[in-house]
Amino acid sequence: MTDDTSFSTPYPDSVQPQCLPEDERPELISLRPRRLSEYIGQTETVETLTIAIQAARLRREPLDHVLFHGPPGLGKTTLAHIIANEMGGSLTVTSGPALEKGGDLIGILTHLSKGDVLFVDEIHRIPKTVEEFLYPAMEDFAVDFVFDKGPHARSHRLRLERFCLVGATTRVGLLSAPLRDRFGMFRSLDFYDEADLVRIATRSAALLSSPIEADAAFELARRSRGTPRIVNRLLKRVRDYALVRAKGVITRSVVQAALQLEGIDEQGLTPLDRRYLRTILEFYGGGPVGIEAIAATLQEETDTLVDVVEPFLLKAGMLLRTSSGRRTTALAADHLRTAFGTTDS
């Protein structure tokens, strides 16, 4: 009887798994630009920030408070990091849902130094009681709080260092007027065009040391829903596919094959996008139908559909929002017939 301890492995010889010593492990590669000069797209926003930052430096003052709004993945968090780098301050990152009590916010504010940047993602989700602490902090760089209760209660004002608050939201309509009006700069981020996405894909591929052909970058860009975050995410999946199936070189055919596995069609629609459109077409005769009914049918959260799915479908002309509900367009019906066939899910 032969003692055979060998076993089959799914890995080619060139990619056998290895455990590297800690001092030889590659550092995590960040695809975020660090300076405004490296930032691609959103030309008017970048120019506005460039002028404001240069002026603040000349006056040796912190930058005025900034509010960014727009769909997810367009660079709001990246711009907050860039502002901190350009101003030479430290960046503190939090989110609206994380600030459950006034004490949480006060603790963060009191640890900020002069010129630091506080970034609050999904700022529209800050509880009302916490939001009220922001008003004097943004205007007067101070927080007011009360000691004790009843006849022994006394108010105390704590002075803060001058800081810059950067807020980001996908639902600007949910921001209260008092909070919105306290921001000095108010910038809306829009979807990117294909030329900018090609530049982003090419830059990211270079940072990842993945050779990419020009027509492959264009194919990747036009399927990325006008969103840098998506083009970078898809690039990593295509890179994996190219490494295993195409000797590491990203060509147009590699992009097409890799994204077919991901369920991304030629217009950049995901399986959830197509299910959304098909639900309106097949269950509700093309609409109009309320978003709650669509969410119940798909068993998805309403916020997911409103924040993630609908913005691109509206931009692509496949969806209409009317006073009576959502409606699909002829373009949506044509696309579903030609994309993956009539039975695609």
N, C-alpha and C positions, 0 to 999 in steps of 0.2 A: 504494500500500500504506500503510495507516494504522499509525502507530507507537503502539501501545496498550500502555503499561507497567502498566496497572491490573491488580489481581488480587483474587480473592475472599477474604474473611476470615470466619472462623466467629464473630467477635465482633460484637455489636450496637454501634451508634455510641457508646452510653453507657458501654461497658466496653472501649473500645479500649486495648490495652496501652500504657503509658507508662513511661519511665525517669525516676524522680524524682531530683533532686540529693540528696546524702547528708544535707544539713541539713533536707530536707523530707520524708524518709521517716518514716512513722509507726513509733513504737516498738512492740515486741512486747507485746501485751496479755496479762497473766497473769490467769488466772481463779482462782488460788489465793487464798483469804482470808489476810490477814496477822495477824489478831488472833482470839482465842477468841470475842470478841463477834460476829465476822462468820461464824464457823463454823456450818454448818447440820447438824443431826442429831447422832447419838451423844451424847445428852444426858448420860448418866451419866459417860461418859469426859470430856466437856468440864467437867462440874462437879468431878470429881476433880482434873483438871489445874488448874482455876481455884484451888481451895483450896490445892493443893500449891505452885503458883507464888507465890501471895500469901504463904504461910508462908515460903517460901524467901527472898522479897524482904525480909520483916520481919527474918529472921535474918541477912540479907546473906550467904547461902550459895548455892552452885549447887544446882540442882534435883537430886533423887535420880534415879538411872538408871531409864529407862523402856523397857518392852518392849511393842510393839504387834504383835498378830497377827490375821490374818484374810485373806480372799480379796483378790486384787489390785484396786486401784482404789477402795478405800473411804476413803482419806485418811490413810494412815500417813505418807507423805512430807510431806504438807501439815501434819500436826500437828507434825512435827519442825521445819519452818520456823517455825511459829507459836511453838513453845517458845523457839526462839532469839530471835525478835523480842520476845516477852514478857519474857524474862530479860535482854535487852540484850546478848547475846553474839554472837559470830560462829558461823556454821554451817559445819562441814566435812562433806562428803558423800562416802561411799565405799560399797563393797558387799563382801559376803563373798567372792565369787570373785576380786575384785581384790586381795585381801590374800593373795598367794601365799607370802610369806616373813615371818618375824618382823621383819626389818628394815623392811619396808613399814609395818607397824603402828607400830613404834617411831618411825619418822620422822614419822608423822602425830601421834602422841601428844606428842612433844617440842615440836611447834610450836603446841600449844594453849595459849591464855592462860586465866587464871582466869575461870570462868563461861562458857566457850565450850561449844558443843554439837557432839558428834561423832555423826553419823547413819550407821549401818551398815545398808544395805538387804540383804535376804536373808541375815541374820546366821547362819542355820543352815548356810550353805555355807562358813563360815570353816574353813580347814584346822585340824586338831587341834593341830598344833605352833604355829600362830599364836594359836589360842584360849587357850592356856596363858599367853601374855603378857598377856591381858586380865584374868586373875584378880587379880593384885596391883595392876594399874592401876585396876580398879574398886573394890577394897576399900581399898587403902592409898595410891592415887595415886602409884604407883612402878612401875618396871619393873626386872627383874633380868636381867642378861645376863652371859655368861662370856667372858673374854678368853683367848686362846691355848688350847692343848690339852695333855693329858697332865699331867706333873708341874708344868708352869708355869701351869696353868689357875688363874684367880682370878675370883671373882664380884664384880660391882659392882652396886649399887642406885642407880638414877637417879630422883630425885624429880621428880614431875610437878605441874603446876598442877591445882587442883581443877576438874574438868570434869564435864559431864553426858553420859552415853552414852545415845543413843536407838537402840534396835534395832527392826527390822521384819522379820517373817517370815510367809510363807504356810504354812509347815509347822512349827508349833510342836513337834510330836512328835519332830522330828529334832534339836531343841536338846538338848545335854547337860545333865544335872541341875546340875553345878557352875556352868555359865554362867547357866542360867535362874534359879537361886536367888540370884544376885548382883544381880538387878534389884529395885529398891525398889518399883516400880509395874509392874503386869502387867495390861494392858487388852486385851480382845478386841473387835474391831470387827465389827459385824454388817451385813447388807444393810439398805439404807435403805427406808423406806416411801414410798408414792407422794406423800404430802403434802410430805415433805422434798425429794423429787426435783423436784417442781413448783417449789418455792421456789428450788432450785439452778438449774433451767432458766431461770426468770424473771430471777434475778440475773445469770447468765452472758449472757443475751440483752441485758440492759441494758448490761453492760460492753462487749459487741460492737456496740452501737448497732444492734441488729436488733429491730424491733417484733415482738412475739409475742403472739398472742391467748391467753386463759386456757385454752380447750379445746385449743389446740395444745400448750401447755405440759403439760397433763395427758396428751395422747396420746403426747408424747415421753417423759414420765416413766414411763408404764406399759410402755413397750417397752425400757427401759434396764436391765433385769435387776437393779434395786435398787442400781445402782452409779453414783456421781457421775462417775467418769472416763468411763463410757460415755455418760451423758446429755450431757456436754460435747462428746464426740467426735461424737455424732450431731447435736447442735445445730449444729456447724460445717458438717456436710454438708447439713443442712436449710437453713441460711443461704445456702449457695452456690446451692442449688436455687431458693430464693425470690428471690434476687437476679437470676437469669437468667430464670426462668420466671414469677415472680409479683410483680414490681415491689418486691421486698425485704420484703414483709409475710409473716410466718410464720403461716399459718392451719392448721387441722386437716387440711384436704385437701392442703395443701402437705406437711405432715409425712408423711401416708400415702403420697403419691406418691414423695417423696424416699426414704423407708425401704424402699419396695418395690424401688426401684433398688438399694438396699444389701443386699437379701435378708433384711431384718429383719422377722419376722412379728409378729402382734399380741401374742404372749406375750414378745417380745424374743429369740426363738431365732434364731441365725445359721445359715447353711448348714452349718457344722461341727457345731453342736448337732444339727441334724436328721439329718445323716449318721451321727452317733454313735448316736442312738436307732434309726435305721433299720437300722444294722448289727446291733445286738443283736436287733431284731425279726425281720429277714429272714434273717440268716446264722446266728443262734444261737437262733432260736425264742423270743425274749424273755428268754433267760438261764435260769440264771445262767452267766456267762462271765467269765473273768479279764481284767483290764485290759491285760495284755500281748497277749492274743489280739486284743482290740479295736484296740489301737494298731497291731499288725501289719497288720490288715485295712485300716485307714484310712490306713496309712503316715504316721502322726503320732507325735510323741514322747509317751511315757507321761506325763512331767511336764506337758506341755501339756494333756492330757486331765484329769489329776488336779487341777491348779491353776486352769485356766481354764474348762473345760467343765463338769465335774461339780458344783462347788459350787452353781451356780444350778439345775441340773437336780434336784439333791437337794432344794433349798429349794422348788422349784416342784412337787414331788411326782411328777415324771416318772421318777425313777430311785431304785432301792434298792441299798444296799450290804449284801450278806450275807456270811456266812462262806465261802460257796462261790463268790462272784463278784457281778457286777453284774446287776440285773434291771430291766427296764422295767415301768411300771405301765400300767393301763388308760387313765389320763389321757394318757400319752404316745402310745398307739396312736390314741386319739380325736383328739388334736391333729394328728398327722401326716395323718390322713384329711381334716381340714378346713382345714389351714393353706394349703398350696400345691398340694394335690393329691397323689395317690399316687406320682407320678413325680418329685417334687422331690428335688434332690440337695443 
